Amino acid sequence: MNFLSPYMLFWLATLPAIVALYLLKRTYENQTVPSVLLWQKLLREMEANTPWQKLRRNLLLLLQLVLAALLALALARPALTSFQGASADHTIAVLDLSPSMAVVTGTSGSQTALDSAKTQISDLLNHLSPNQRLTLISMGREARVLASSNDRAELQRALDQATQEYGKADYESALSLAAALSTQEPTSDVRIYSDGNWGLDPKLYPHFGRPPQLLQPQPRGKNASIRHAAAVDTGGHTALVATVENLSDEVNSLDVQIQAADGTILQANSTLLKAKEQIALSWSDLPSSDFYRVMIEGTDALAADNLWIVLPERTTTAKAWLVTASNQGNVFLEKALSLGNRLSVERGTDVESPPKDAALYIYEGVLPKEWPTGSVLVVNPPADSTLLPTGASVEAGKLQVLKPDAALLQNVDLTNLHLQTVQPLRGAPWLEPLVKSGDTPILLTGEQGGRRYAVLSFDLHQSDLPLLPAFPILVKHLREYLLPTAGSTLGQVEVGERMALLPPIRENGWTYTDPAGGAHDITQEVIEQGFRPTEPGLYKFQSKDGNAQQLLSATVPASESVVTPTLVSLPSVGRSEQAPAAADPVGGLEIWRYLAALILLLLFVEWGVYKRGI
């Protein structure tokens, strides 16, 4: 049993006060007697027991002490902790739907952490009293209020409809939403069903109305994951490389298989990994296949990160068209873009006459009146453009990486980057800043009209970026972002990541098949807003006549492979320190109402005792 208002126990101090009043109470009257000889023995006994003699056989005192004690306990709001029901009139339950909640829990069976959390919430619903309300919030790709009611049936339906997601969850928004509701009702109870692997800066944690409870799963077994895999087909023979990591704290023995598109096992390796060890495995001279499956076989705590669909890179060359303000080209860009023989760069002079067969259009210091049909890279946008309006040049400030987990910035170290001036953009909300110099974005990406765009808002010649080791890596990432793998593949993305569908998929009649085998039409909404995979695996896009097919590989975000619960501390309003979140379910049934009823009954008993002079 715990007390929700333990400070009210100070009313127990009234017990000795009641006893003191009885001790000070006058219980005799002066009487004249002929002799005191017969009273000597009684007087000696009274002198020996005074003042405690006054407390003997006093039923009224006992009743009043019991009443005072029960009243103090009722004010402290005791709750039975063994009871798994709600402990407040309003309970806010936050349910984590992220991929790490697909981890297997318990000692046996296939129950996942999400299944366990839903069972706990379902038990909570079964014990709701008619005047208790519950708000269910999903911690998924979007933070949403699934239901807020005291209707058990409605809440159960919302809970049943919450399903496992495999993309990056918006943890910050879900916590902020729960905290906002909590601060509106400070007496509400907040329960967060999650493993705590949110990857957030503790300084950004929102303040709750009262310390929330974090109910974390206990994963069963070890977990290993495939961090990355890539293959190159040189014409009949394929070389494949995969990175495998042991995420557990113990040595882990792994069996890694390579399968062709038809399911044929091409290679099988057994390897022993130390705790937290990551290794690279490579295979050469594999037979050609449309795609390959890299799989970790055997029992694993999280199955979602044990498969990586590899779409081999073919030796095809796309065309990039480069036009600069000086019509002299840009040697730095041309050299970096040409690395890997996947892209040939052609210089242009007339910005308003781009070739139609180019896959990538690069503009440095100049922009056309209308966007071309392909992907676009803009470097140092001009001040007189209507496509990308800019303000006056400003001095460079302190470098800030806003999206360190972005694919464009992986292995890109910009610590030693120096700039002279930068161009602030105006009126381009569809571009997302990844890096800032002071308050001015200098690297932005976005999608519009089904095309991808990237902007470097500074002059390369007035910076030392081309001299840094990070430059060719950054250009490679930009090329991969702007030009998904050519040929019959669309490349690889993380689940939940939005990607533009380029021609010919934008034509009418195309459909796609998801990893589970379900067929879907490509709607106009998907064409305009982009395609977002919802589960890991292989997506097959097919034309109406069936003669054209393109493949897409979707993987679980690497950060979601961490399944070991993380203890976090969430702050509450009115506390300077952070209150540690509970690791186990607490809360319970408040019994102050039953105590109040007992107090009322004892008052009637006390009145009867007093009237009868017992």
N, C-alpha and C positions, 0 to 999 in steps of 0.2 A: 504493500500500500504506500502511496505517496500523497503529498499534500500540495494542491495547486496554489494555495495561499498560506504558506507556512508561517508567515509573520503574524497571522491572526492567533497563533497559539499563545501569544502573550496574555490572552484572556485567562489562561490557566493560573495566572498570578492572583486571581480572585479567590482561589480555593483557600489559601492561608488567611485571607482577609475574612472569609466567612467563619473560619474556625476562631479567629481572634475575636470576632463579635460575640460568639457564644461564650468565650472565656470571660469577656468583660460584662456579660449579662448578669444582672442581679437576680438571684434565685431564692432569696429568703427575706423574711420580715422580722423586726425586733419584737420579742415576746417576753413578758415577766413570768418567771417560774419560781417555785419555792426553794429549789435546790438544784445544783448542777452536778452533784456527785454521781447521779445515775448516767450523766451524759459524758463523763470523762473518756470512756473508751471510744465513743463515737467521735468526740472532738480530736482525739489522737489520730484516728483513722483519717479524718478530714484534713488535718494538718499535713499528714504524710502524702496525700494524693492531690491536694490542691495545687494547680487549678484543674488538673485532668479529671477530677471527680465529676466535674460538670458535664463532661462529654459522654459519661457512661449511659447506655441505654437511651440514646437520643435518636429516634428514627427520623425525625424531621430534619435534623442536621445531616444525616446520611443522604436523604433525598435531595437536599439542596446542594450538597457537594457533587452528587452525580449529575444533577441538572446543569450546574456550572461547567463541569468537565465536558459534558455532551455538547453544550452550547459553544464552547471554545473549539471543539473538534469540528462542529458543523461549519463554523465561520472559516476554518482553515481549508475547507473543501477537500476532504479526503477522497481518494480514488483507488479502487482495487486494481493493482498493476497486473494481476494474473488475468484480468478480464481484457480482451483485445478490442473492446469497443471504443467509440469516440469519447474523449475526455472533455470536450467543450461543445458549446451550442453550435459552433461553426468549425468544421474541419476542412482544411485545404490540402488535398492530396495531389502531389506532383509525380507523374508516372514517366520514367525515362524510357524512351522507345529507341534509343541509339543502338548501333550494331553490337556494342560490348554487352548489352543486356541479353543477347542470344547465347551467352555462355551457359554451359551446362552446370547445374547446381545439384546439391543433395548427395546422398551416398549411392544412389542407384537410379536407374531410369533415365529418361531424356528430358526431364523438366528443365526449362531454362530460367534464367534470372527474371525475365519478363513474366513467365508463367507464375513463378513464385510471388512476384509483386502483385499480380492481378488477383491471385488467390487471397493474399493478405487484405487487399482492398475490398474484395468481395465479402470476406468475413467481417470487415469493418461495417460494410453496408447492412449486413444482416443484424447487427446490433445497434443500428441507429434508432433512437427513440423518435416519436412523431414530431417533437419540437427541435430536433437536431438537423442541421443542414450540412451538406458536403459539396465542395467544389472540386471537380476533377480537371486537372491541367495536364496536357501532354507536353513532354519535353522531347520533341522530335525536330524534323526539318523546320517546322514552324511551331511556335508556342501558341497553343490554342486552349480555350476553355471548352472542354468536351461536354460538360454538364454542370449545373449548379442548382441543386434542389434538395428537398427532403423526401422526394418520391424514390423509394428504393428501386422500383422497376425501371424508371427512367435512368437512374444512375447505373444500374446493372447493364442496360442496353448500351449506354455510352462506353462503359468499360469493356464490354465484349467486342465493340467495334474498333477499339484501339489495337493496332497490330504492329508487329515488329517492323522497324525501318532499318535501312542499311546505309544511309547517307549521314553526313555530318549534321549533328543536332545543334539547334540554336539554344545552347544552355543558358547563355546570359539573359535572353529574352524571357525564358521560362521562369528563371529565378526572380527576375525583376517583376514579372506579373504576379507571382505568388507573394512576393514581398509587399507589393502595392496593396493587394487584398488584405494582407496580414496587418499592415499599419492602419488600414481603415477600421479594422476590428481587432484591437490589441489583445482581446481575450480569445481570439481564434487559435486553433491548433494547426500547425503546418507540419505535414509529413512528406518527406521527399524519398521516393523509392528509386534509388540510383546507386551506382558504384562509386560516384564522386570523381570519376576521371573526366573532368570538364575542361582541363587545360586553360583555365582562366586565372588571371592575376588576382590574388586574394584582395588586393586593394579595390578591385572593381565589384566585389560582392555587394549586393544590395542589403539594406538593413531591414530586418523583419520586425514585426510588432512584438514578438516574443521568440526566444530561441527555438528554431525548428528542430525536428527530429529527422535524422538521416538513417534510413533503413537500408542497409547494404547487403547484397547477396554474397554468398560464400562459394566461389567457383570450385568445381571438382576437377582435379587433374592439372596437367601442365598445358601450356599453350605455346605454339610456334606458328609463325606466319611467313608467307611469301611476300617480301617487301617490294620486289620489283623483278620484272622479267622482260627480255627483249630478244628478238631474233632477226637475222639478216639472211635473205635468200639470194644467193649469188648466181642462180640459174641451175636448178636441179639439186643443189646442196645447201643446207641451212645450218648456220651456227647460232646457238641459243645460249644465253647467259641468264641465270636467275640468282637472286639474293634471298637467302633464307635466314630467319632470326629466331633464336630461342628466347622467348619473353618470360620464362619462368626463372625461379631462383635455384633450380636444380639442373643437373646434367640431363639432357634430353636426347634420346635416340630417335632419329627421323628416317623415314623411307620416302624418298622423293621420286615421283614418276613423271615421265614425259609421254603424253599420248598424242597421236595424230587426230585429225578431224573425225575419222571414222571410228575412233576409240581404240585403235591398235596401240599397244604399249611399245614405245620405241626405245626407251632407256629407263632403268631403275637404279637408283643409288641409295645406299644406306650411309648415314653420317652421324657422328656423335658430336653434339654441341654442348659447350659449357654454359653455365648460367649467364644469361644476357649476351650470349655470343652471336655474332652475325658473320656469315660466310657467303662467298660467291661460288656458285657451281656453274660449270660450263660444259657444253656438249657441241661437238662439231660433226659435220658430214651427216646431218639428219636428212632423211628423204623429204622432198617438198610436200607441203600440206597447206591448205587454205588457212588453217590456224592450228595452234598447239595448246594442249592443256598441261600446265605445270601443277602437280598435285602433291600434297602431303598426305600420305596414307596412314591409317591407323587411328587410334583414339586420341582425341584432342579436345580441349575445353571449349574452343570456339571454332566451329567448322567453316564459318563464312570467309575467313582469311586463309583457307587452305587451298584455294584454287585461283589460278591466274590464267586467263585466256590470252595467249600471245598471238598477235597478228604480225607475221613476218614482214619486214620492210623489203620491198622489191627495189631493184636497181632501175628506177624510173626517174626522169628528170622533169621538173616543172620549170616554168618561165616566170621570172620577176622583171618588172619594168621600173627603172629608176630614173627620176627626173629631178634635177637640182636647180636652184636659183641661178647658179653660175654656169649651168650646162657643162660643167667639167666633171661631173660624177663625184663619187665619194669612195676613195680607195679603201678606207677602213671598212665601210659597210659592204662593199663588193667582195672583199676578201673573206670576211666573216660569213656572209651569206652563201658563198660558194663552197664552203667547207662541207665535205661529205658527198659531193657530186649529186645532190638531190635537187639543186636549184641552179639554173643558169641566169645570170643577171645581164639585162640589156639596157643600155643607156638611151634615154629619150631626150628630146629638146622641146617639143610642143606639148605643154601640159594639158591642152584641151583636145589632144588627139591620141588617146591611149590605145594600144593594140587590144583587140578583143580576145586574143588567145592567151593573155597573161593570167596567171593564177594569183599573183601578188603585185600590188602597185605601191611603190615607195616614193614619197614626196619629201624633199628636204628644202625647207625655206620657201616653198611654193605650194599652192593648192589649186585645183581646178574649180570651175563653177558648180560642177555636179560630181558626185562620187562615181567611180567606175563600178563595174559589175563584180569584181573580185574583192579579196581581202586587202586591207590598206594599212601601211605603216607610215606614220607622219613623224618627221624629225624637224624640230625647230619651226613650228607653224608660223606663217607670216601674220602680220598685224592687220592686213586688209582683207582677210578671207571672211566670207559669210558662212562657210561650212563649219569652221572652228574659230569663232571670234576670240581674240586675245586682247589683253590689256597691255599697258606699257611694261617693258622689261624691268625686272626688279633684281636686286642683288641676291645672290644665293645665300641661304641660311643653313641652319643645322639640319643634317640629313636624318630623316625619320622613315623607317621601314614600317608601313602600316599593315601589310599582309605578309609576314615572314613565312607562312605556310603555303603561299601561292606557288603554283608549279613554275611560274616564270622566274621565281627568285631562288629556286633550289640550287645550292652550291654557288650562288652568286654573291660574292663578298664585295659590298660597296663601301666598306669602312673608309678606304683611302680615296674616295672619289672627291674631286675638287671641281667646282663650277664657277664661272664668272658671273653670268646672268641667267635668268630663267624667264620663260614666257607664261604668265598666268592665263589660263583658259577661262572664257566666259560663256555661259549658256550651253554647256554640254553635260547635262545631268546623267546621260546614258553611259558616260565613261566613268569607270571606277578607279580611283587613285590607289596605286600600290606603294609608291614611294613619294615622299615630300622633301622639298628643300625649304626649310622654314615652314611657312604656311602655304607654299605653292606646290601643287603636284607636279612631279617631273616624269613619272612613268604611270600611264593610264591605259586601261584596256576596256573593251566593251563590245557589244553586239547591237546592230541596228539593221532592220530590213533583211535579216538572215545573213548578214556579213559581219566578219570580225574586224576590229580595229585595234591598233596599238599606237600610242603617242609618246614620243620623247620630247618634252617641251623645252629643250635647250639645244644650243649649237654644239655639235660634237667637236668642232674645231676650237671651241673656247672651253674645253674641258680636257681632263686627262683620262676619260673613260676608255678611249681606244687603246691606251697604253697599259691598262690594267688586265691581269689574267682573267678577270670576270667578264670582259667584253665579249669574247667569242662564245662563252657559255650563255650569256644573256641573249645574244643574237640567235643562237641555236634554239633557245627556249621560245623566243619570239617567232622564229620560223615555224616551229612545231605548233605553236598556238594559232598562228595565222593560216598555216597550211597543214591541216590534218593529213595523215599519211595518204599519199596518193594511191591511185589504183582502185582495187576492190575493197579497201578497208577505210574506215573512218577514224581509226586510231584507238587510243585508250583514254578513258576518263574515269574519274571517281563517281561513285553512285551519288546522285543528287546534284551533280555538276551540270549546269546548263550548257548546251553546245548548239551552235548554229548548223542547220541542215543546208548544205550547199547543193547546187544543181549536180546531177539530175533528180535528186530525191525531192526537190521542191515541186517537181511536176505532179500533175494529178494522177491519182491511181496507185501511188506507192503505199505499201503496207510494211509492217515490221512484226517480227516474232520475238517475244521476250524469252528470257532464260528458262521459264517454266513451260514454254511451248504455246502460250496464248497469242493469238493473232489480233492485230490492232490496225486500224486505219490511221494514216497520217493526216490529221486535220489541218485546217487553215490556221487554227490557233497555235498548233505545234510549229508550223512553218514560220509564223510571225514571232513567236516568243522563244523558240528553240526547243530542243528535245532534252528531257531530263530523265535518265535511267533511274529506276526505283529499287533495283536489286542487282547484286553482282552476277556476272556471267556474260554470255554472248547474246548480242542482239543482231538479228538478221533483217536487213532492209531489202525489199524486193519490189521490182517494177510491176506494173499492171500486167504486162505480157509475160512476165517471168523470165525474160532474157537477161536482165541486169540484177546484180545483187551486190550489196555492200555490207560489211561487217563492222560491228562496234564492240569493244571490250570494256566492261565496267567492273571496277574493283572497289573493295571496301577501303575507306580512308585509313591510312597507316596508323593514325593516332587512336583509332577505335580498337586496335588489336590488344591494347593494354586492358586486361580484365581483372587485375588484382585491385581490390577496393582501396581507395585513397581516403584517409581520414581528413576531413576538411572542417574548418570552423567558420560558421556563418554568423555575422554580427546581428544584434537586435537593437532596436531603438532604446535609448536611455542607458546603454551600457558602453563604457569606453573600451572595455576589452571584448574580445570575441568569445562567444559561448561555444564550447565544443559540441558538435552535433552528436546526437546519440547514435550508438552503433547498433542497438537492439530496440525492438519495439517496446515503447512504454505507453503511458496513457492508460485509461481504464474506465471503469464505471464510477461516476461520482455518486457518493452515498449520503450527501448532506441532506437530501430530501427525506431519506428514511430516518436520519437522526432527528430531523425537525419533527417528524411525526411521533417519534419516541419521546421527545422532550414535551410535546403537547400532552401525551398520555400521562407522563410523570407529574405534570403540573396538576392534573386532576387528582392524582393519587396524593400529592402533597397537600392539596386543599382539603381532601377528606381526612388526612392525618391531623391537620391543624384543627379542623372543626371538632374532631373527637378527642383532642387533647392527648393523643397517644405519645 
